[in-house]
Amino acid sequence: MIGRVNPTRSFQNTCALTHGKATYATADGVALITLTNPPANGYSYEMMRDLDQAILEARFDDSVQAIVLAGQGEKFFCAGADIGMLHGVSPAFKYAFCLHANETLQRLERTPKLVIAALSGHCVGGGLEIALACDLRVARRGSGRCGLPEVSLGVLPGTGGTQRLVRLLGKSRAIELMASGRLVDYAEAKEMGLVDALRDEATDAEFLAGVLEYAHGFCTPGKAAMSVGHIKLAVQGGADLPLDAGLALERELQAKLFASSDASEGIAAFVEKRKAQFRGH
């Protein structure tokens, strides 16, 4: 599947993840992280550790400018936490498991590189919570449904769902979706703002290829990837701050960009009426 992305690009597995519950590959400025736990890509502590490792790998790799997060196979992006695993562990383990998952997804949000969730197949429970921690969500039309049905298990969405969904949809709509536990198809999810874009590719492989091409559009030389990353940090870090504090964060990030080579190139290109060639510095 990775090899079919683009005949001119070759994704290489540049990092072996410890538990084999996710894969990590890179090409031309884009990192592809794939959740891998058939048949439904349910996540366990081991998968979260692999995801955490992959996020850190992408964060420290200067050649990576955008991240795509996908699920293996066509039926599921991720069906959430592995319920069988939760059934057999202690309450103390469950608490530590949720805490680590929270920390992992916060690390994803705070990484200064754009993160795009490629949703093909069902994306439910903790799977949607992972997607909510991404900056953008792109879904394959008709491939599945999404939602937070944890109420049917007598629990709540405990990997950030109650907090991120309300920030995205507002209080009443978020409460209705979680309290009812209903699932929506991706077309309805797009209408309510849960999904940012729909794509119409016939197969999962073609869909993933399209999302990776979309992600590449946020990379150099055509796009100032450093600017994109700082826009993300300003929004993710400042959205819940008082306005004065958010403006202070914005000014600090802007000052860093003004000192960059890319800002000099972008401004010069505008004045000289030519296309800017950004380098990510």
C-alpha positions as CSV (number, residue, x, y, z in Angstrom):
1,M,0.0,0.0,0.0
2,I,2.8,2.5,0.9
3,G,4.6,1.8,-2.4
4,R,1.5,2.9,-4.5
5,V,1.4,6.4,-3.1
6,N,3.2,8.0,-5.9
7,P,5.6,6.4,-8.5
8,T,8.1,9.2,-7.9
9,R,8.1,8.8,-4.1
10,S,9.2,5.8,-2.1
11,F,8.2,5.6,1.5
12,Q,10.8,3.9,3.6
13,N,10.4,2.4,7.1
14,T,12.9,4.6,8.9
15,C,12.1,3.5,12.4
16,A,11.2,0.0,13.8
17,L,8.6,0.5,16.5
18,T,9.0,-1.6,19.6
19,H,5.8,-3.6,19.8
20,G,4.7,-3.9,16.1
21,K,1.3,-2.3,16.8
22,A,2.1,0.6,14.4
23,T,4.4,1.3,11.5
24,Y,6.4,4.4,10.7
25,A,7.6,5.4,7.2
26,T,8.8,8.7,5.6
27,A,9.2,10.2,2.2
28,D,9.6,13.8,0.9
29,G,8.9,15.6,4.1
30,V,5.9,13.4,5.1
31,A,5.8,10.8,7.9
32,L,3.2,8.1,7.7
33,I,2.1,6.4,11.0
34,T,-0.2,3.4,10.5
35,L,-2.1,1.9,13.4
36,T,-1.7,-1.9,13.0
37,N,-3.7,-4.3,15.1
38,P,-6.1,-6.5,13.0
39,P,-8.9,-6.9,12.7
40,A,-10.1,-3.5,14.0
41,N,-6.9,-1.7,15.0
42,G,-8.1,-1.6,18.6
43,Y,-5.5,0.2,20.7
44,S,-3.7,-1.3,23.7
45,Y,-0.9,0.1,26.0
46,E,1.5,-1.4,23.5
47,M,0.0,0.4,20.6
48,M,0.0,3.7,22.5
49,R,3.7,3.2,23.3
50,D,4.3,2.6,19.6
51,L,2.3,5.7,18.7
52,D,4.2,7.7,21.3
53,Q,7.5,6.5,19.9
54,A,6.4,7.4,16.3
55,I,5.4,10.9,17.3
56,L,8.7,11.5,19.0
57,E,10.5,10.1,15.9
58,A,8.6,12.5,13.7
59,R,9.1,15.4,16.1
60,F,12.9,15.0,16.2
61,D,13.3,14.3,12.4
62,D,14.1,17.7,10.7
63,S,13.2,16.2,7.3
64,V,9.6,15.5,8.5
65,Q,7.3,18.5,7.9
66,A,3.9,16.9,8.1
67,I,2.4,13.7,9.6
68,V,-0.4,11.5,8.3
69,L,-2.0,9.0,10.7
70,A,-3.8,6.1,9.1
71,G,-5.2,2.7,10.1
72,Q,-4.3,-0.6,8.5
73,G,-6.9,-2.2,6.2
74,E,-10.1,-0.9,4.7
75,K,-12.6,-1.7,7.5
76,F,-11.3,0.3,10.4
77,F,-9.2,3.4,11.1
78,C,-9.4,2.4,14.7
79,A,-12.2,0.8,16.8
80,G,-10.9,2.4,20.0
81,A,-9.5,0.7,23.1
82,D,-9.1,-3.1,23.1
83,I,-12.1,-4.0,25.3
84,G,-10.7,-7.5,25.9
85,M,-7.6,-6.0,27.3
86,L,-9.5,-3.6,29.6
87,H,-11.7,-6.5,30.8
88,G,-8.6,-8.3,32.2
89,V,-6.7,-5.6,34.0
90,S,-6.9,-3.8,37.3
91,P,-8.5,-0.4,37.9
92,A,-5.1,1.0,38.7
93,F,-3.8,-0.2,35.3
94,K,-6.8,1.3,33.5
95,Y,-6.1,4.7,35.1
96,A,-2.4,4.5,34.1
97,F,-3.5,3.4,30.6
98,C,-5.8,6.4,30.2
99,L,-3.2,8.8,31.6
100,H,-0.5,7.6,29.2
101,A,-3.0,7.8,26.3
102,N,-3.8,11.4,27.3
103,E,-0.1,12.3,27.4
104,T,0.5,10.6,24.0
105,L,-2.3,12.5,22.3
106,Q,-1.2,15.8,23.9
107,R,2.3,15.2,22.5
108,L,0.7,14.8,19.1
109,E,-1.2,18.1,19.5
110,R,1.9,19.9,20.7
111,T,4.3,18.7,18.0
112,P,4.9,21.7,15.7
113,K,4.1,19.8,12.5
114,L,0.7,19.5,10.8
115,V,-1.0,16.2,11.6
116,I,-3.7,14.8,9.3
117,A,-5.9,11.8,10.2
118,A,-6.7,9.7,7.1
119,L,-10.0,8.1,8.0
120,S,-10.9,5.1,5.9
121,G,-13.2,2.6,7.6
122,H,-15.0,2.9,10.9
123,C,-13.5,5.4,13.4
124,V,-15.2,4.9,16.8
125,G,-14.6,5.4,20.5
126,G,-10.9,5.9,21.2
127,G,-10.2,5.8,17.5
128,L,-12.2,9.0,17.1
129,E,-10.4,10.4,20.1
130,I,-7.1,9.8,18.4
131,A,-8.4,11.5,15.3
132,L,-9.7,14.5,17.3
133,A,-6.1,15.1,18.5
134,C,-5.0,15.5,14.9
135,D,-5.1,18.9,13.3
136,L,-7.2,17.9,10.3
137,R,-9.4,14.9,9.6
138,V,-9.9,13.7,6.0
139,A,-12.3,10.8,5.4
140,R,-13.1,8.5,2.5
141,R,-16.8,9.0,1.7
142,G,-19.0,5.9,2.4
143,S,-16.2,3.9,4.0
144,G,-17.6,3.8,7.5
145,R,-19.0,5.7,10.5
146,C,-17.6,7.6,13.4
147,G,-18.8,8.4,17.0
148,L,-18.1,8.0,20.7
149,P,-20.4,5.1,21.9
150,E,-18.7,4.5,25.2
151,V,-22.0,5.2,27.0
152,S,-23.1,1.7,25.9
153,L,-20.3,0.3,28.1
154,G,-21.2,2.4,31.1
155,V,-18.2,4.6,30.8
156,L,-17.3,7.9,29.1
157,P,-14.9,8.8,26.3
158,G,-11.8,8.8,28.5
159,T,-9.0,9.6,26.0
160,G,-9.9,13.2,25.6
161,G,-13.2,12.8,23.8
162,T,-15.3,14.8,26.3
163,Q,-12.9,17.7,26.1
164,R,-11.9,17.8,22.4
165,L,-15.4,17.2,21.0
166,V,-16.9,20.0,23.0
167,R,-14.2,22.4,21.7
168,L,-14.9,21.3,18.2
169,L,-18.7,21.1,18.1
170,G,-20.0,23.0,21.1
171,K,-21.6,21.8,24.4
172,S,-25.1,20.6,23.3
173,R,-24.0,18.9,20.1
174,A,-21.1,17.2,21.9
175,I,-23.3,16.0,24.8
176,E,-26.0,14.7,22.4
177,L,-23.5,12.7,20.4
178,M,-21.8,11.2,23.4
179,A,-24.9,10.6,25.6
180,S,-26.8,9.0,22.8
181,G,-23.7,7.0,21.6
182,R,-25.0,7.2,18.0
183,L,-22.6,6.8,15.1
184,V,-22.7,9.0,12.0
185,D,-21.5,8.4,8.5
186,Y,-18.7,10.6,7.2
187,A,-21.0,12.8,5.1
188,E,-23.0,13.8,8.3
189,A,-19.7,14.2,10.2
190,K,-18.5,16.6,7.5
191,E,-21.8,18.6,7.9
192,M,-21.4,19.0,11.6
193,G,-17.7,19.9,11.4
194,L,-16.3,16.6,12.9
195,V,-14.5,15.9,9.6
196,D,-12.8,18.6,7.6
197,A,-12.8,17.0,4.1
198,L,-14.3,14.1,2.2
199,R,-12.6,12.2,-0.6
200,D,-14.2,9.9,-3.2
201,E,-11.4,7.4,-4.0
202,A,-12.8,3.8,-4.6
203,T,-10.1,2.0,-2.6
204,D,-8.3,2.5,0.6
205,A,-4.9,2.5,-1.2
206,E,-6.0,5.3,-3.6
207,F,-7.5,7.2,-0.7
208,L,-4.3,7.1,1.3
209,A,-2.3,8.1,-1.8
210,G,-4.5,11.1,-2.1
211,V,-4.2,12.1,1.5
212,L,-0.4,11.8,1.4
213,E,-0.4,14.0,-1.7
214,Y,-2.5,16.5,0.2
215,A,-0.1,16.4,3.1
216,H,2.8,17.0,0.8
217,G,1.2,20.2,-0.2
218,F,2.0,21.6,3.2
219,C,5.7,20.9,2.8
220,T,8.7,22.8,1.2
221,P,9.5,24.1,-1.3
222,G,6.0,25.1,-2.2
223,K,4.7,25.8,1.3
224,A,6.5,27.3,4.3
225,A,6.2,24.2,6.6
226,M,7.7,26.1,9.6
227,S,5.0,28.7,9.2
228,V,2.3,26.0,9.1
229,G,3.8,24.4,12.2
230,H,3.7,27.7,14.1
231,I,0.2,28.4,13.0
232,K,-0.7,25.0,14.5
233,L,1.1,25.9,17.8
234,A,-0.6,29.3,18.0
235,V,-4.1,27.7,17.6
236,Q,-3.6,24.6,19.7
237,G,-1.8,26.4,22.4
238,G,-3.8,29.6,22.4
239,A,-7.4,28.6,21.8
240,D,-8.2,28.1,25.5
241,L,-6.1,31.0,26.8
242,P,-7.5,34.5,27.7
243,L,-7.2,36.7,24.6
244,D,-4.2,38.7,26.0
245,A,-2.3,35.5,26.7
246,G,-3.1,34.1,23.3
247,L,-2.0,37.3,21.6
248,A,1.3,37.1,23.5
249,L,1.8,33.5,22.3
250,E,1.1,34.6,18.8
251,R,3.6,37.5,19.0
252,E,6.4,35.2,20.2
253,L,5.8,32.7,17.5
254,Q,5.6,35.5,14.9
255,A,8.9,36.8,16.1
256,K,10.5,33.4,15.6
257,L,9.1,33.3,12.0
258,F,10.3,36.9,11.2
259,A,13.8,35.7,12.1
260,S,13.6,32.7,9.7
261,S,15.1,32.3,6.3
262,D,11.7,31.3,5.0
263,A,10.1,34.6,6.0
264,S,12.9,36.5,4.2
265,E,12.3,34.4,1.1
266,G,8.5,34.7,1.2
267,I,8.6,38.5,1.6
268,A,11.3,38.9,-1.1
269,A,9.4,36.6,-3.5
270,F,6.3,38.7,-3.0
271,V,8.1,42.0,-3.7
272,E,9.9,40.4,-6.7
273,K,6.7,38.9,-8.1
274,R,8.0,35.3,-8.2
275,K,7.1,32.0,-6.6
276,A,8.8,31.5,-3.2
277,Q,11.0,28.5,-2.7
278,F,10.9,27.7,1.0
279,R,13.5,25.6,2.8
280,G,12.0,25.1,6.2
281,H,14.6,27.3,8.0
